[in-house]
Structures are given as structure tokens and as C-alpha cells.
Amino acid sequence: MRDFTAMAVQLDQHRTEHPNSADRLPTPFIWQDPSGLPRRPWIYGRHLLRKQVAVTVAPGGVGKSSLTIVEGLAMISERELLGEWTAKDLKVWLYNLEDPRDEMTLRITAAMQHHGIQPDEVEGRLFVDTGRERELCTAVQTREGVVIVKPEIDELAREIAARKIDVMVIDPFVSSHQAGENDNVAIDLIAKEWARLADRCNCAIELVHHTRKTNGIEATTEDSRGGSALLAAARSGRVLNRMAADEREQAGISPDDLTTYFTVTRDKANLAPIGKRTWRRMVSVELANGESVGVAEVWEWPDTFDGFDSKDLMAVQHAIDGKQPRYSDQAGNDWAGVIVAEELGLDARKDKRRIKKMIEAWLHSGAFRKTQVSDDSRRPRPCLEVGEWATE
């Protein structure tokens, strides 16, 4: 148990011996003209910030390691490879604690090839280490509780300073210590030590972490595995989620397409607005050695009318004019969407969701309107007829 009386005596003695010490509290606030206040030193988008810890959480196999590799290349090449703003003249240290160097080299090389990054752009600016070659342990569990391994922290600080590192990525966080990940007290101590290191070295530190099992429900950063103290210590937290089956259908992605699509959502942002969902996908890149390697890239949710214009609408209107096809997609071959598919080269079954959205948009714009037509049993059925004709 801590002896707070002894601590108070030591602190009082220290202040007496060092009257100008920064330990003297409280510190008076001094107002400054807002126009002269320094801006927050963002490094990458609104996620990485100097002197702060950021956390990325994701289920296994989504693409978090590949994502951080491409983001590292974006920072050192000063290119918005994934649409995020980046500061200039940065150095990045990727410390992967699971994969061997050969695997990291394959991933980085494939990412450079796919995104057009030249070797001279990374020379002296990208640093890569692996836990297979040199383990990293920032804290250990003892009988008295978790203890920070100060020599390890000091060595990291020396290397960051010597290499002038701006961003350090630890992947995954769970492999950087030997404490129980469900021990909130221990995780809080470790996370804050990383924050102190970021502050001490004037750099941003990204901790990559796994989510717990969510049984198919979309995860948030609150679903990060283990104690919640890790996220609490971070100033930015984001979560990766694989595209759900119904989303793939809505986006018109073929069931035969095995590409991994995933979202990146910044849902914890103490120092910036909460971010909207952005989409990424993993594409397969063929290397000259015959290997196929996944690389993260930007992917945009397709617009309903991508690839089509007013001429296509006119063609659909002419095809439907006078036929009064059924509005309901349950009408089989009598559904208006079958005619739309034939005219636009779509598949009435696979592209059903997209075609339905097209019809709704055309109804809203007045290009078509609903009308009631009696069937053979004299029951009224909603059908489509041309409304206002399209013009080129």
C-alpha cells in the first residue's frame, strides 16, 4: 500500500530545494489571443496526432495490417493514397509482432507496386521490424501487479529520437506486453505508458488491436478485446468491419467475387469530429516472383446510375411505353424491371436491388408514374407508364 504521508514529505522537501520546479501546483492559467494559439499537430487525416495514441480495432482477417502498411506509404510518399490528408516529410516505423520479415516485405512490395511508390520514396523514411526477430515487451505481470519494463521503453524512445520517427505502428497491441488483457488496471497503466512515450518523443503511436467475437453484429471500438482502458487512453479510435452479405447484394457485387470489402469508421474522436464510414477493399496484386498478395485500396459505394445517362432512360421509356408492365418485383416476367434489365444490359435477378432503386428514382423524378391496371380477374394492379419524357 502506498505511503501517501511519506510521499507528501518528499514532495514538500523537493519544492523547498527547487523553488522554481515545474512540480509546484496549482499553475495559474494565462489567457492568450486565440489567433496566436498553436493548431493541433495532425499527421494523418483526423486519426493520427503528435503526442497522442490512436487505436485501430478489427476482427481477424479483415485487412488491418495491410491498411496500416498503405497508410504508412501514403505518409512517407506524401500522397493521399486512401483519400486522407497527410503531413509532409514524415518517417514511419512499422513494428509487426506476428509476421516474419519475408511476409512484411511481400506486403510492402505489393503495396508499393499497386500504388506506384518508387524505392527512392521509402529509402530512409520507412522502418520495419518484426517480433519474430526482436520481441517487444513493454510490461510484465508480477506478484505485486503489472510492471512497466522501463529499459524497453527507454530504448524505443532512443530509437525514435535517433531516427526522427513521426509515426510508430504497433501491430498487434496484445503482443507488446505480458499482462492480462482483461485486467483494466494493467491495460490502463500500459496504454498510458504508450501515451507518455508519444508525448516524450513528439510522435504519433498507433496501436492495432483485435475485436472480441460479435456473432455477426457490426463491431464498434467498444467491442475491442479485453479491458476498455486501452480505448479510454486513446485520443482517436476507429473500427474495421467486413461488408455484410446484404450490403454486397445492395452494392451489386457478384456472389462469385471473393474480394474483401470493409469499412473504416472513426467512432471515438476526442479531438476531432466523429468520422463517417469510408470503404476499402483488398485487391490481389501479382508479384514477379509468382506470389499473389492482398493490398488495401479505396473503394466507393457505387451510385445507382453509374454508367448510365439520359439516353439510357429514354431507351427504357420507349421500351416501356404502351406496355404498362407491373410495378411489383413479385410479378415475374411481367415486372417492369425485366424490361429495364434488357435495355441496360443488367441481370434482372442479380441486379434486382439496383433496378428497384432506379425505378424508385425515376418515379420520384416524374420520368415514370404509377397507374392502376385491372388484371384478368379485374383486380387493380399498380403498373408503370411513361411520365415526363427524358431529353438528352
Summary of the structure (lengths in Angstrom):
residues: 392
radius of gyration: 28.4
end to end distance: 81.4
largest distance: 102.1
contacts: 1152
relative contact order: 0.12
helix: 35%
strand: 24%
